[in-house]
Amino acid sequence: MKTTKQTPAVPFRIPVPVARVLTVLGAALTVVAPFLPWTWTSAYPGNLTLTGCPGGSQVVTLVCGVAAAVFAAAVLRAPGARRVAPAGAVRALRAAALAALTATWVTVVAIAVTLGGAVNLEPGDWLAGVGVLLLAAGAHALPDDTAPDPRPDRPLARPLEVAVITVVFLAAMSVLAYGITTESAQDFLAFLPAAGFGARALAAAGLTRRITAMNARNRTAVAVAAFAAALVFPFTQTGEQYTAIADNILVFATVALGLNIVVGLVGLLDLGYVAFLGTGAYTAALVSGSTFSTLDVGPWPFWATALLGMAVSLVAGLVIGAPTLRLHGDYLAIVTLGFGEIFRITVNNLDGTSGPLVTGGPNGINSVPNLRLFGFDLGEPHTVLGVQFGRFANYYVLLLAVVALVVFVYARMGDSRIGRAWIALREDEKAATAMGIEGFRYKLLAFGLGASLAGLAGTVMAHLQTNAVPDNYKFADTAPPNSAFLLAAVVLGGMGTVSGPLVGAALLYLIPAKFEFFSKYQMMLFGLALVLMMRFRPEGLVPDRRHQLEFHHEQAARAEARSAAAEANAV
């Protein structure tokens, strides 16, 4: 009996010409839909009832739609459009389509849930929902055009590169400012995945690599452009609500950068780092002239307070590090965790009952006065270029200067002989010691430097929050700063990089601040995010090149094999 061989079923695939039509149609609908009403009532945040004036989450959909349209033009070989995707446009188009899809459908579902049913959706909603679905389907049906070995970048003229860097930092600051100033959790929930997929689109297109190379050639211009772009933020605010959030993000980012020296450059797992922040804060509060201070001293000038806070934190770091830095791995982590808890319990007990009256116990030191710099009281409003700067805007400028100082110290130390010794110890301590590097000495130096930078941040934090209380310095809590969030900011942002902890700190501060409506589940969702991050991007959001190769060596080997095969076929 003859048996017939069955051919395997071929999965359905959208033909390429149809996929192109769907992509163009979906991109057009995605761009047009935000100009139509998405709901009939202004009760939903963002006022999505207007025609011709996108607001709230409509802006996110519009930006994603425009980006997808640009990448679609590159896929269709439109004149000049290919320059926006030197490494390939299809994967960038797919990421942009996913950004539009998540932002739009999160908003559609949120409108239905918030207002009580799909009956509250207007035609603009349905048009946007169908458009992003067509866009995503068409983009994922197109054949991949990623270049196996993209051509090296051609440097532009120096003034042109400086202009591009300035525009890039202004755009990045605009995106961050939009995230900070979102009025509701629904808007932020639509913005967050769209921003992630948007960053993925830029990386897939090869633009991130080009900007990184451009930054490496113009480091001075990068520093000036980054500081100038950040300085624009308070000029765009009419109130103090969102500037206060930005201030806390900068404090958190400063401490995360200091921890990055210990964790990112040296590879030491410190679980009690928030104690150094508290040391600086309590030191500043004690010499601030507060009526609750137990030291009968007048208010010290800021430079003296900052130096004292850094010195006390440095001594604390050396005292803790000297007997413990000979430990390794989990043992060191447990000891530093214990130090963090000892600090919190100690300042909690120095209340005059359980111990000497020094820190005020659970009540802490309150009514810390505002700082005075160059004759200016940072608590009083000042007019700058016709814009009134309130209290939080004044502290924002000061904190920018502190962040700039910490970034400078981090960059100079990382590029120095000491920084190279730290990296060698992180990679293989035994090999580094065999080559003549004194491991204990260099680790103690990193521990002390990181502690002093945290103390500097603490001195500003005490005046910003007008108090220093023990509850601010726990190992884990539902909101930063605490040691768990600080470590997560470094790991998620990218260990060993400058911008990684800044990005991680911004995200980890904004997410609890914006999602207060499910505060009971914050830690569960935070843990889930950590698990997903470690699974799919263990090198962090802004990865160090060495870490990226370590975590993705198999993908790198396959890419090299494809490149070698392409060269062989060409020959």
Residue pairs with C-beta under 8 A, 6 or more apart in sequence:
13 141
14 22
14 137
14 138
14 141
16 141
16 142
16 143
18 138
18 141
19 137
19 138
19 139
19 141
19 142
20 75
20 76
20 138
20 142
21 138
22 134
22 135
22 137
22 138
22 141
23 72
23 75
23 93
23 134
23 135
23 138
23 139
23 142
24 72
24 76
24 138
25 131
25 134
25 138
26 68
26 97
26 131
26 132
26 133
26 134
26 135
26 136
26 137
26 138
26 139
27 65
27 68
27 69
27 72
27 131
27 135
28 69
28 131
29 127
29 128
29 130
29 131
29 132
29 134
29 135
30 61
30 62
30 64
30 65
30 68
30 69
30 100
30 104
30 128
30 131
30 132
30 135
31 62
31 65
31 66
31 69
32 127
32 131
33 61
33 65
33 104
33 124
33 125
33 127
33 128
33 131
34 54
34 58
34 59
34 61
34 62
34 65
34 124
34 128
35 51
35 52
35 53
35 54
35 124
36 51
36 122
36 123
36 124
36 127
37 48
37 49
37 50
37 51
37 122
37 123
37 124
38 48
38 49
38 58
38 107
38 111
38 121
38 122
38 124
38 125
38 128
39 48
39 49
39 111
39 115
39 120
39 121
39 122
39 125
40 49
40 120
40 122
41 49
41 115
41 120
42 49
43 114
43 115
44 56
44 110
44 111
44 114
44 115
44 120
44 186
45 56
45 183
45 184
45 186
45 187
46 55
46 56
46 57
46 58
46 183
46 184
46 187
47 55
47 56
48 55
48 56
48 57
48 58
48 107
48 111
48 124
49 122
54 61
54 62
56 107
56 183
56 187
57 103
57 104
57 106
57 107
57 186
57 187
57 190
57 191
58 107
59 178
60 103
60 190
60 191
60 194
61 100
61 103
61 104
61 107
61 128
61 132
63 198
64 96
64 99
64 100
64 103
64 194
64 197
64 198
65 100
65 131
65 132
65 135
67 96
67 99
67 198
67 201
68 93
68 96
68 97
68 99
68 100
68 135
68 139
70 81
70 84
71 84
71 85
71 89
71 92
71 93
71 96
71 201
71 205
72 89
72 93
72 139
73 81
74 81
74 82
74 84
74 85
74 89
74 92
74 93
74 205
75 89
75 90
75 93
75 142
75 145
82 89
84 205
84 207
85 92
85 205
85 206
85 207
86 147
86 150
86 151
86 153
86 205
86 206
86 207
86 210
87 146
87 147
87 150
87 204
87 205
87 206
87 209
88 144
88 145
88 146
88 147
88 204
88 205
88 206
89 145
89 205
90 139
90 142
90 143
90 144
90 145
90 146
91 144
91 146
91 204
91 205
92 201
92 202
92 204
92 205
93 139
93 142
93 201
94 136
94 139
94 140
94 204
95 197
95 198
95 200
95 201
95 204
96 139
96 197
96 198
96 201
97 132
97 135
97 136
97 138
97 139
97 140
98 136
98 197
99 193
99 194
99 195
99 196
99 197
99 198
99 201
100 132
100 135
100 136
100 194
101 132
101 133
101 135
101 136
102 190
102 193
102 194
102 197
103 190
103 191
103 193
103 194
104 128
104 129
104 131
104 132
104 190
105 129
105 132
106 186
106 189
106 190
106 193
107 125
107 186
107 190
108 121
108 125
108 128
108 129
110 186
110 189
110 190
111 120
111 121
111 125
112 118
112 120
112 121
114 186
146 204
147 206
148 559
148 562
148 563
148 566
149 563
149 566
149 567
150 206
150 209
153 209
153 210
153 213
153 214
155 161
155 214
155 217
156 164
156 214
158 218
161 214
161 217
161 218
161 221
162 218
162 221
162 225
164 211
164 214
165 211
165 214
165 215
165 218
165 221
165 222
165 225
166 221
166 225
166 228
166 229
168 211
168 225
169 222
169 225
169 226
169 228
169 229
170 225
170 229
170 232
172 229
173 229
173 230
173 232
173 233
175 195
175 198
176 506
177 233
177 236
178 191
179 188
179 191
179 192
179 195
179 506
179 510
180 242
180 245
180 246
180 249
180 510
181 237
181 242
182 188
182 191
182 514
185 514
185 515
185 516
185 517
188 510
188 514
188 515
189 514
189 515
192 511
199 208
199 541
202 208
203 209
215 222
223 404
223 407
227 400
227 404
230 400
231 397
231 400
233 243
233 246
233 396
234 243
234 246
234 387
234 389
234 393
234 396
234 397
235 384
235 385
235 387
237 243
237 393
240 390
240 391
240 392
240 393
243 390
243 392
243 393
243 396
244 392
245 509
245 510
245 513
246 392
246 396
247 392
247 395
247 396
247 399
247 464
248 464
248 509
249 505
249 506
249 509
249 510
250 396
250 399
250 400
250 402
250 403
251 399
251 457
251 460
251 461
251 464
251 481
252 480
252 481
252 485
252 486
252 489
252 505
252 508
252 509
253 403
253 489
253 501
253 502
253 505
253 506
254 399
254 402
254 403
254 406
254 453
254 454
254 456
254 457
255 273
255 274
255 277
255 453
255 454
255 457
255 481
255 486
256 486
256 489
256 490
256 493
256 501
256 502
256 504
256 505
257 403
257 406
257 407
257 410
257 453
257 498
257 501
257 502
258 273
258 276
258 406
258 449
258 450
258 451
258 452
258 453
258 454
258 457
259 270
259 273
259 450
259 454
259 486
259 487
259 489
259 490
259 501
260 410
260 490
260 495
260 496
260 497
260 500
260 501
261 410
261 413
261 422
261 446
261 449
261 450
261 453
262 268
262 270
262 273
262 446
262 447
262 450
263 269
263 270
263 487
263 490
263 491
263 495
264 490
264 495
264 496
264 497
264 500
264 501
264 544
265 413
265 414
265 419
265 422
265 423
265 426
265 446
265 496
266 422
266 425
266 426
266 442
266 443
266 446
267 425
267 426
267 427
268 325
268 332
268 443
268 446
268 447
269 329
269 330
269 332
269 333
269 336
269 487
270 332
270 333
270 336
270 447
270 450
270 483
270 487
271 333
271 334
271 336
271 337
271 340
271 475
271 483
271 484
271 487
272 336
272 337
272 338
272 339
272 340
272 341
272 343
272 475
272 483
273 336
273 340
273 450
273 454
273 483
273 486
273 487
274 340
274 454
274 473
274 474
274 475
274 481
274 482
274 483
274 486
275 316
275 339
275 340
275 342
275 343
275 344
275 473
275 483
276 313
276 316
276 317
276 450
276 451
276 452
276 454
276 455
276 458
277 454
277 455
277 457
277 458
277 461
277 473
277 481
278 343
278 344
278 347
278 458
278 468
278 470
278 472
278 473
279 309
279 312
279 313
279 316
279 343
279 451
279 454
279 455
279 458
280 309
280 310
280 312
280 313
280 454
280 455
280 456
280 457
280 458
280 459
280 461
280 462
281 309
281 458
281 459
281 461
281 462
281 468
281 472
282 347
282 359
282 365
282 458
282 462
282 468
283 305
283 308
283 309
283 312
283 313
283 455
283 458
283 459
284 305
284 306
284 308
284 309
284 368
284 458
284 459
284 460
284 462
284 463
284 468
285 293
285 364
285 365
285 368
285 462
285 467
285 468
286 293
286 294
286 295
286 297
286 358
286 365
287 293
287 295
287 297
287 299
287 300
287 304
287 305
287 308
288 299
288 300
288 305
288 365
288 368
288 369
288 462
288 463
289 297
289 298
289 299
289 300
289 369
290 365
290 366
290 367
290 368
290 369
291 367
292 360
292 363
292 364
292 365
292 366
292 367
293 365
294 357
294 358
294 359
294 360
294 365
299 369
299 372
300 308
301 372
302 371
302 372
302 373
302 459
305 459
306 456
306 459
306 460
308 459
309 455
309 456
309 458
309 459
310 452
310 453
310 455
310 456
310 459
311 452
311 455
312 455
313 451
313 452
313 454
313 455
313 456
313 458
314 448
314 449
314 451
314 452
314 455
316 451
317 447
317 448
317 450
317 451
317 452
318 444
318 447
318 448
318 451
320 336
320 339
320 447
321 443
321 444
321 447
321 448
322 444
324 332
324 335
324 336
324 339
325 332
325 440
325 443
325 444
325 447
326 440
327 335
328 429
337 475
337 483
340 473
340 475
340 483
341 475
343 473
344 470
344 473
344 474
346 355
347 358
347 359
347 361
347 364
347 470
347 473
348 359
348 361
348 362
348 470
349 355
349 361
350 356
350 357
350 358
350 359
350 360
350 361
351 357
351 359
351 360
351 361
351 362
351 363
352 361
353 361
354 361
359 365
359 468
359 470
360 366
361 470
362 469
362 470
362 471
363 469
364 467
364 468
364 469
364 470
365 462
365 467
365 468
365 469
366 466
366 467
366 469
367 466
367 467
368 462
368 463
368 465
368 466
368 467
368 468
369 379
369 463
369 466
370 377
370 378
370 379
370 380
370 391
370 463
370 466
371 377
371 378
371 395
371 398
371 460
371 463
372 378
373 398
376 382
376 394
378 391
378 394
378 395
378 398
378 463
379 391
379 394
380 391
381 388
381 389
381 390
381 391
382 388
382 389
382 394
383 389
389 397
395 460
395 463
395 464
398 460
399 460
399 464
402 456
402 457
402 460
403 502
405 456
406 453
406 456
406 457
407 498
409 449
409 453
410 498
411 498
413 419
413 422
413 449
414 422
414 496
418 442
418 445
421 432
421 437
421 442
422 442
422 446
423 496
424 431
424 432
424 435
424 437
425 432
425 437
425 439
425 442
425 443
429 439
432 439
433 439
462 468
465 472
472 481
473 481
473 482
474 482
474 483
475 482
475 483
475 484
476 482
476 483
476 484
476 485
476 523
477 484
477 485
478 512
478 519
478 522
478 523
479 485
479 509
479 512
479 513
480 486
480 489
480 505
480 508
480 509
480 512
485 508
488 504
488 508
488 526
488 530
489 501
489 504
489 505
489 507
489 508
490 500
490 501
490 504
491 504
491 540
492 504
492 507
492 508
492 530
492 533
492 540
492 541
493 499
493 500
493 501
493 502
493 503
493 504
493 505
493 507
493 540
493 541
493 542
494 500
494 501
494 503
494 504
494 539
494 540
494 541
494 542
494 543
494 544
494 547
495 540
495 544
495 547
496 544
496 546
496 547
497 540
497 542
497 543
497 544
499 542
500 540
500 541
500 542
500 543
500 544
503 541
503 542
504 540
504 541
507 541
511 526
512 519
512 522
515 522
515 525
518 525
537 543
538 551
539 547
539 548
539 550
539 551
539 552
540 547
543 551
549 556
